[in-house]
Amino acid sequence: MFLPFLALAILLIFSPTTIATTSSEIKNSTHEIFNVKESIAQLDTKPQTPFENQEEFHVDNEIEQENGNWKLKLKLIHRDKLQIPHFPYNNNKVFEGRINRDLKRVSSIIHRIQNGGVNYRVEEFGSDLISGMDQGSGEYFVRIGVGSPAKNQYMVLDSGSDIVWVQCQPCTQCYHQSDPVFDPSLSVSFTGVPCGSSVCDRVENSGCHSGRCKYEVMYGDGSYTKGTMAIETLTFGHTMVKNVAIGCGHSNSGMFTAAAGLLGLGGGSMSLVGQLGGQTGGAFSYCLVSRGTDLTGSLEFGRGVLPVGAAWVPLIRNPLIPSFYYIGLSGLGVGGVRVPILEDVFKITELGDGGVVMDTGTAVTRLPSEAYVAFRDAFVAETASLPRASAVSIFDTCYDLDGFVTVRVPTVSFFLSGGQILTLPARNFLIPVNDKGTFCFAFAPSPSKLSIIGNIQQEGIQISFDGANGFVGFGPNIC
């Protein structure tokens, strides 16, 4: 969820200890020349009607099979590229809506961890519907076919969820989506899941109604989906993947607007990654492109997509919440200098609190307060020559760059476990919040001990997960 900002081309260069971003505009490893004018120009990007040029988001025939292992590639688009009927794009409300979504997303993640990863049953359903572009849904969409014959649907990419679901007819309550709601009665491959099946046993909060397996998921932000489990065929390009367990949601509400449902990529057995299992070796990779461009990102599955030359760091598992992908973070840097922060601030406690989660659905990176304050103060000290602006929403460190063409800013780095250092381009931490030249430092304090690496900081960097061996890789490709 979030704000548009500059899209500069970057090149990732790797050594055994450093992951650094460089471009023709970077003067040295401690500071970067940031193009303010181009960044503001990106705010003029308008969404397109989703029914226009839908096929451009397909990737045809990009599934390969070798020795029983799959290699699958899909394109990703940012939700701001879509405009749904009856909800016209309103640029003045985009920022407020994105921040509200982000606050709810963070609250949802913390809520799940504090309650041992349990998604509570939905006891009651209200009639309130959060919809429209002002509130929106997840940040990045993939387009896949559901059923036979396949009906194309936009799905929210979510690395923190363990279920694949779509809105289904008949709908007792459905939010607005950009495609017609999926009708299972028109699909010859749709099969309901019996209550006593192994699939139903793996579904959290499962129930039984008329012999069919029910599912209910309520997210911490108040969004929910409720319906029946089914076995269905999903189509990627022209290739069909049969026997995928999906939720067929007949009652749904919340912050999923424009998308038909959610493509869960979490670490659990019911996610798409978990269900593909041995076919892909638990491996997937994605590239998130900047929001203000006409480019698309990519989502790939299979061990064949794991890049040579990536900088690999261990994945950390939190027994309380196996859905989330944790990484080791030992510190933060500003202007090439490590900020004095205790490493313990970023570790998972014996109670399962804390740690650092990689999340595609959160935009703004959150850090524990003591780490954030030290990090922010170091950045402020290095940008003392830039004119300050008032705080904006969750951002307490903003600058008035109206009239500037370029500015010199310090680099920002993540010190990862194993000695790797990820240095970000300026567009990944200095973002425009309006068209008046106000830019803000794209980090915020966490309301708990948990740190979340959001999608702003992930953009432009190929990120790969090797679930079978327990590693996450950064680079070497760019997007």
Salt bridges, closest charged atoms under 4 A:
GLU55 OE1 - HIS58 ND1 2.71
ASP60 OD1 - HIS238 NE2 3.96
ASP80 OD2 - HIS78 ND1 3.68
ASP80 OD1 - ARG79 NH1 3.33
ASP80 OD2 - ARG98 NH2 1.62
ASP102 OD2 - ARG366 NH1 2.78
GLU139 OE1 - HIS78 NE2 2.62
GLU139 OE2 - ARG101 NH2 3.77
GLU139 OE1 - ARG291 NH2 2.91
ASP158 OD1 - ARG105 NH2 2.66
ASP179 OD2 - ARG143 NH1 2.89
GLU216 OE1 - ARG121 NH2 3.91
GLU216 OE2 - LYS226 NZ 3.96
ASP344 OD1 - LYS347 NZ 3.52
ASP359 OD1 - ARG105 NH2 2.65
ASP377 OD1 - ARG376 NH2 3.07
GLU382 OE1 - HIS31 NE2 3.31
ASP396 OD2 - ARG376 NH1 2.92
GLU459 OE2 - ARG291 NH1 2.22
ASP466 OD1 - ARG303 NH1 2.92
